[in-house]
Amino acid sequence: MKISQDNPQALRNPWVLGMLVFLVVFLTANAVFIYLAFKSPPNLVVEDFYERGEAYEKTRERIEKEKALGWSGMMMVPTTSRVNQKQTYEALITGKNSAGLLLDSVTLFAYRPSDADADFQVEMQKSGHGSYVADISFDLPGTWDIIVEAKRGEDEFVVTRRIRIDP
């Protein structure tokens, strides 16, 4: 029983043995992938499709209503932010003629995509015509989504920004 390339018997040739091992590994990997595909199928079917469709339609209508208002907004955030460092965040919201707006309420929502328990909201205070500020300190480092929601009567306007808080 000699394994070498010179051996005329196929099962004793290392090239043939290598190809058989490759074939067995390939078929085993495919069998594992097929098993995993059937065990956890993709979630292409949504259970609450009707409710999600209605929510999408409401969001689209809100965006169209927001565009019709003609308002524009800008957020001014510190260039660098650290954990537990209180800093001022400012939102400037203007109307159709670029004049600052007097609003009923302006709320800043801070969402941390990786930890919903850290989310919070703060009422922003008026600091000038169309300018609203809030002093905020973040407890955790990482990426945060900042959403400023401005309301006047039934009208609503949203400004968003993603920021990074350093440790």
Order of alpha helices (4+ residues) and beta strands (2+ residues): alpha-alpha-beta-beta-beta-beta-beta-beta-beta-beta
